[in-house]
């Protein structure tokens, strides 16, 4: 009888660990997955090796682009 109770507790513990792992995996942010020929919807800001931001943006590749226009309502784009 004690062995059956211990077995049930072990199974419940394993299931709880699996559920917790799945929930935490869903909560963690992920990088967008784009095909190599697609341009992502969002632009990513550029920071140099010292952590200083520049008025450049990129889409995850080696190319960087400058912002073209500025408006007080929409900002730099």
TIRO-2110 file (N, C-alpha, C; in Angstrom, 1 decimal):
// TIRO-2110
0.8, -1.2, 0.0, N, 1, A
0.0, 0.0, 0.0, CA, 1, A
0.9, 1.3, 0.0, C, 1, A
1.9, 1.3, 0.8, N, 2, A
2.8, 2.5, 0.9, CA, 2, A
3.5, 2.6, -0.5, C, 2, A
3.9, 1.5, -1.1, N, 3, A
4.5, 1.6, -2.4, CA, 3, A
3.6, 2.3, -3.5, C, 3, A
2.4, 1.9, -3.4, N, 4, A
1.4, 2.5, -4.4, CA, 4, A
1.3, 4.0, -4.2, C, 4, A
1.2, 4.4, -2.9, N, 5, A
1.1, 5.9, -2.6, CA, 5, A
2.4, 6.6, -3.0, C, 5, A
3.5, 6.0, -2.8, N, 6, A
4.8, 6.6, -3.2, CA, 6, A
4.8, 6.7, -4.7, C, 6, A
4.4, 5.7, -5.4, N, 7, A
4.4, 5.7, -6.9, CA, 7, A
3.5, 6.8, -7.4, C, 7, A
2.3, 7.0, -6.8, N, 8, A
1.4, 8.0, -7.3, CA, 8, A
2.0, 9.4, -7.0, C, 8, A
2.7, 9.6, -5.9, N, 9, A
3.3, 10.9, -5.6, CA, 9, A
4.4, 11.2, -6.6, C, 9, A
5.2, 10.2, -6.9, N, 10, A
6.3, 10.4, -7.9, CA, 10, A
5.7, 10.8, -9.3, C, 10, A
4.7, 10.1, -9.7, N, 11, A
4.0, 10.4, -11.0, CA, 11, A
3.5, 11.8, -11.0, C, 11, A
2.8, 12.2, -9.9, N, 12, A
2.3, 13.6, -9.8, CA, 12, A
3.4, 14.6, -9.8, C, 12, A
4.5, 14.3, -9.1, N, 13, A
5.6, 15.2, -9.1, CA, 13, A
6.2, 15.4, -10.5, C, 13, A
6.4, 14.3, -11.3, N, 14, A
6.9, 14.4, -12.6, CA, 14, A
6.0, 15.2, -13.5, C, 14, A
4.7, 14.9, -13.4, N, 15, A
3.8, 15.7, -14.2, CA, 15, A
3.8, 17.1, -13.9, C, 15, A
3.9, 17.5, -12.6, N, 16, A
3.9, 18.9, -12.2, CA, 16, A
5.2, 19.6, -12.8, C, 16, A
6.3, 18.9, -12.8, N, 17, A
7.6, 19.4, -13.3, CA, 17, A
7.4, 19.7, -14.8, C, 17, A
6.8, 18.8, -15.5, N, 18, A
6.6, 18.9, -17.0, CA, 18, A
5.7, 20.1, -17.2, C, 18, A
4.6, 20.2, -16.5, N, 19, A
3.7, 21.3, -16.7, CA, 19, A
4.4, 22.7, -16.4, C, 19, A
5.1, 22.8, -15.3, N, 20, A
5.8, 24.0, -15.0, CA, 20, A
6.8, 24.4, -16.0, C, 20, A
7.5, 23.4, -16.6, N, 21, A
8.5, 23.6, -17.6, CA, 21, A
7.8, 24.2, -18.9, C, 21, A
6.7, 23.6, -19.2, N, 22, A
6.0, 24.1, -20.4, CA, 22, A
5.5, 25.5, -20.2, C, 22, A
4.9, 25.8, -19.1, N, 23, A
4.4, 27.1, -18.8, CA, 23, A
5.5, 28.2, -18.8, C, 23, A
6.7, 27.9, -18.2, N, 24, A
7.8, 28.9, -18.2, CA, 24, A
8.3, 29.0, -19.7, C, 24, A
8.3, 27.9, -20.5, N, 25, A
8.8, 28.1, -21.8, CA, 25, A
7.9, 29.0, -22.6, C, 25, A
6.6, 28.9, -22.4, N, 26, A
5.6, 29.8, -23.1, CA, 26, A
5.8, 31.2, -22.7, C, 26, A
6.2, 31.5, -21.4, N, 27, A
6.3, 32.9, -21.0, CA, 27, A
7.5, 33.6, -21.4, C, 27, A
8.6, 32.9, -21.8, N, 28, A
9.8, 33.5, -22.2, CA, 28, A
9.7, 34.1, -23.6, C, 28, A
10.3, 35.3, -23.8, N, 29, A
10.2, 35.9, -25.1, CA, 29, A
11.0, 35.1, -26.1, C, 29, A
10.6, 35.1, -27.3, N, 30, A
11.3, 34.4, -28.4, CA, 30, A
11.6, 35.4, -29.5, C, 30, A
12.7, 35.2, -30.2, N, 31, A
13.0, 36.0, -31.4, CA, 31, A
12.0, 35.6, -32.5, C, 31, A
11.6, 36.5, -33.3, N, 32, A
10.7, 36.2, -34.4, CA, 32, A
11.4, 35.3, -35.4, C, 32, A
10.7, 34.4, -36.0, N, 33, A
11.2, 33.4, -36.9, CA, 33, A
10.8, 33.8, -38.3, C, 33, A
11.7, 34.4, -39.1, N, 34, A
11.4, 34.8, -40.5, CA, 34, A
12.1, 33.9, -41.5, C, 34, A
11.6, 33.8, -42.6, N, 35, A
12.3, 33.2, -43.7, CA, 35, A
13.4, 34.1, -44.1, C, 35, A
14.4, 33.6, -44.8, N, 36, A
15.6, 34.4, -45.1, CA, 36, A
15.2, 35.5, -46.1, C, 36, A
14.2, 35.4, -46.9, N, 37, A
13.8, 36.4, -47.9, CA, 37, A
12.8, 37.4, -47.4, C, 37, A
12.2, 37.2, -46.2, N, 38, A
11.2, 38.1, -45.7, CA, 38, A
11.8, 39.2, -44.9, C, 38, A
11.2, 40.3, -44.9, N, 39, A
11.6, 41.4, -44.0, CA, 39, A
10.7, 41.4, -42.8, C, 39, A
11.2, 41.4, -41.6, N, 40, A
10.3, 41.4, -40.4, CA, 40, A
9.5, 42.7, -40.3, C, 40, A
8.4, 42.6, -39.6, N, 41, A
7.5, 43.7, -39.4, CA, 41, A
8.1, 44.8, -38.5, C, 41, A
9.0, 44.4, -37.6, N, 42, A
9.5, 45.4, -36.7, CA, 42, A
11.0, 45.7, -36.9, C, 42, A
11.4, 46.9, -36.7, N, 43, A
12.8, 47.3, -36.9, CA, 43, A
13.5, 47.2, -35.5, C, 43, A
14.8, 46.8, -35.5, N, 44, A
15.5, 46.7, -34.3, CA, 44, A
16.5, 47.8, -34.2, C, 44, A
16.6, 48.5, -33.0, N, 45, A
17.6, 49.6, -32.9, CA, 45, A
19.0, 49.1, -32.9, C, 45, A
19.9, 50.0, -33.2, N, 46, A
21.3, 49.6, -33.3, CA, 46, A
22.1, 50.2, -32.1, C, 46, A
22.9, 49.4, -31.5, N, 47, A
23.7, 49.8, -30.4, CA, 47, A
25.2, 49.4, -30.7, C, 47, A
26.1, 50.3, -30.5, N, 48, A
27.5, 50.0, -30.7, CA, 48, A
28.1, 49.1, -29.6, C, 48, A
29.4, 48.8, -29.8, N, 49, A
29.9, 47.8, -28.8, CA, 49, A
30.0, 48.4, -27.4, C, 49, A
29.9, 49.7, -27.2, N, 50, A
29.9, 50.3, -25.9, CA, 50, A
28.5, 50.5, -25.3, C, 50, A
27.5, 50.1, -26.1, N, 51, A
26.1, 50.2, -25.6, CA, 51, A
25.4, 51.5, -25.9, C, 51, A
26.1, 52.3, -26.7, N, 52, A
25.5, 53.6, -27.0, CA, 52, A
24.6, 53.4, -28.3, C, 52, A
23.4, 53.9, -28.2, N, 53, A
22.4, 53.8, -29.3, CA, 53, A
22.7, 54.8, -30.4, C, 53, A
22.5, 54.4, -31.6, N, 54, A
22.7, 55.2, -32.8, CA, 54, A
21.4, 55.4, -33.5, C, 54, A
21.2, 56.4, -34.3, N, 55, A
20.0, 56.6, -35.1, CA, 55, A
20.0, 55.7, -36.3, C, 55, A
20.2, 54.5, -36.1, N, 56, A
20.2, 53.5, -37.2, CA, 56, A
19.3, 52.3, -36.8, C, 56, A
18.9, 51.6, -37.7, N, 57, A
18.1, 50.4, -37.4, CA, 57, A
18.4, 49.3, -38.4, C, 57, A
18.1, 48.1, -38.0, N, 58, A
18.3, 46.9, -38.9, CA, 58, A
17.2, 45.9, -38.7, C, 58, A
17.2, 44.9, -39.5, N, 59, A
16.2, 43.8, -39.4, CA, 59, A
16.9, 42.5, -39.0, C, 59, A
18.0, 42.5, -38.4, N, 60, A
18.7, 41.3, -37.9, CA, 60, A
19.8, 40.9, -38.8, C, 60, A
20.0, 41.5, -39.9, N, 61, A
21.1, 41.1, -40.8, CA, 61, A
22.2, 42.1, -40.6, C, 61, A
23.2, 42.0, -41.5, N, 62, A
24.4, 42.9, -41.4, CA, 62, A
24.1, 44.3, -41.9, C, 62, A
23.0, 44.5, -42.6, N, 63, A
22.7, 45.9, -43.2, CA, 63, A
22.1, 46.8, -42.1, C, 63, A
22.5, 48.0, -42.1, N, 64, A
21.9, 49.0, -41.2, CA, 64, A
21.4, 50.1, -42.1, C, 64, A
20.3, 50.8, -41.6, N, 65, A
19.7, 51.8, -42.4, CA, 65, A
19.5, 53.0, -41.5, C, 65, A
19.5, 54.2, -42.1, N, 66, A
19.3, 55.5, -41.4, CA, 66, A
17.8, 55.8, -41.4, C, 66, A
17.3, 56.4, -40.4, N, 67, A
15.9, 56.9, -40.4, CA, 67, A
15.8, 58.0, -41.4, C, 67, A
14.7, 58.1, -42.1, N, 68, A
14.6, 59.1, -43.2, CA, 68, A
13.8, 60.4, -42.7, C, 68, A
12.8, 60.3, -41.9, N, 69, A
12.1, 61.4, -41.6, CA, 69, A
11.7, 61.5, -40.1, C, 69, A
11.3, 62.6, -39.6, N, 70, A
10.9, 62.8, -38.2, CA, 70, A
9.6, 63.6, -38.2, C, 70, A
8.6, 63.2, -37.4, N, 71, A
7.5, 64.0, -37.1, CA, 71, A
7.2, 63.9, -35.6, C, 71, A
6.7, 65.0, -35.0, N, 72, A
6.5, 64.9, -33.5, CA, 72, A
5.5, 63.9, -33.1, C, 72, A
4.5, 63.6, -34.0, N, 73, A
3.5, 62.7, -33.6, CA, 73, A
4.0, 61.2, -33.8, C, 73, A
4.6, 60.9, -34.9, N, 74, A
5.0, 59.6, -35.2, CA, 74, A
6.5, 59.2, -34.8, C, 74, A
7.3, 60.2, -34.5, N, 75, A
8.6, 60.0, -34.1, CA, 75, A
9.5, 59.8, -35.4, C, 75, A
10.7, 59.2, -35.2, N, 76, A
11.6, 59.0, -36.3, CA, 76, A
11.2, 57.7, -37.0, C, 76, A
11.2, 57.8, -38.3, N, 77, A
10.9, 56.6, -39.1, CA, 77, A
11.5, 56.7, -40.5, C, 77, A
END
